[in-house]
């Protein structure tokens, strides 16, 4: 009789552990899904690159964040985005924190989610010079 009682308790313990594990995984999944949309943003990419200085002189993309009117230099790469001069793009990117970046590495990693538009045109009011 004691053996059956022990087996019943063990069985109940296992069921409760499985429920807790499934609830925990579900919460992590839902939080992860919410975080993905929070980490995305729309960028307008100018039709030409500009001279800029990061670690050394280079050519940067020039971008405007959605809702902004001023262009700014963009020193990062965007994984999956193939820039073609002469076109102004509207894209959606996902940005994630880089764990322990090196001294000359950005703390953010950008990845193309979607190319919303690509128009052949000359972007206006671009910044000049190096920053």
N, C-alpha and C positions, 0 to 999 in steps of 0.2 A: 504494500500500500504506500509506504514511504517513497519507494522508487517511482511509482506512478505520479505522485504529487511532485516530486523533483522534476520529472520529465515535463509535466504540465507547466510548472514555473519556468523551466528553461524554454519551452515552446512559446509561452507568452512573452518572455524577455526578448526572444529573437524577433517576434512579430513587432513589438514596440520599437526595437532598434531599427528594423526595416522601415517602419512608418516615419521615424525621426529622420532617417537618412533620406527618404524620398521627399519629405517636406523641406529639408535643408537644401537638397539639390534643386527642387522647384523654385525656392526663393532665390537661390543664386542665379538660376537661369533667367528668371523674370527681372532681377536687378541688372543682369548683364544686357538683356534686351533693351531696357530703358537707358542704360548707359551708352549704348551704341548710337541711339538717335541724339543723345546729348553731345556726343563727341563729333558730330558732323556739322559742317558749315559750308555755305556757298561762297565761292570766290569768283570774281571777274578777273580774267587774265588778259593783260594788255597785248596788243598786236606786235609789240617788240620788246626785247630785253633791254636792260639798262646797265651801264657800267656801275659797279658797286664794289665795296671792299668788305670782305668777311675776314677770314684768316689771311687772305691775300686778295689782290684785285681779281675780279671775276665779272661775269655777266649774270645778272639776276632777273628772274621773272618780276614783273611789276603787277601788283594785284590791288583790288579793292574788295573789302569784305562786304557782304550783302548789307545794303542800307547806308554804307559810307560813301562820301563823295570824293575823298582824297585817295590818290594812289600811294602805295608804299612798296618798298623793295621787299622781295620775298627770297630769303637766303636758303631755304630748304629745297629739297627735291620732293616731287610728288610721285610716289610709286604708281606706275600704271598710266601716267599721263604723258602723252607724246606731243610736245609743244611744236607747233609749226608757225614760223614768223608770218605776219601779214593777216593773222586771224585773231579776233577777240573772242574769248571763250567765256562761258558761264559754266562752272563745274561745281559739283558737290564733292567734298573731300571728308574723309574721316581722319581725325587727328588723335593719336595715342601718345601717352607719355612713354619716354624711353627710360627704362630702368638703368641707372648708373651710366649715363653718357660719358664718353671720354671728354677731355678738356676742350677739344675743338669740334665737338659734335653737338648738334641741337638736342634739346631735351624733349622735342616733339617729333613724331614720325607722321608724315602725311601720306594718305593712300587715296587714289581716285575711287569714288563710289559711282559717280555717273557724270557723263558729259551732257549737260543740258542744252547748250547751244554752241555753235561755232560759226561766226560770221566773218567774211572777208571784209576788213575795214581797217582804217588807220585810227588807233586810239588817240583821244585828245587829252590835253593838259597833263601829260606825263611828267614826272619829276626828272630833273637833270642832275648830272654830276654823281659823285660817289658819296655814300654815307656809311 
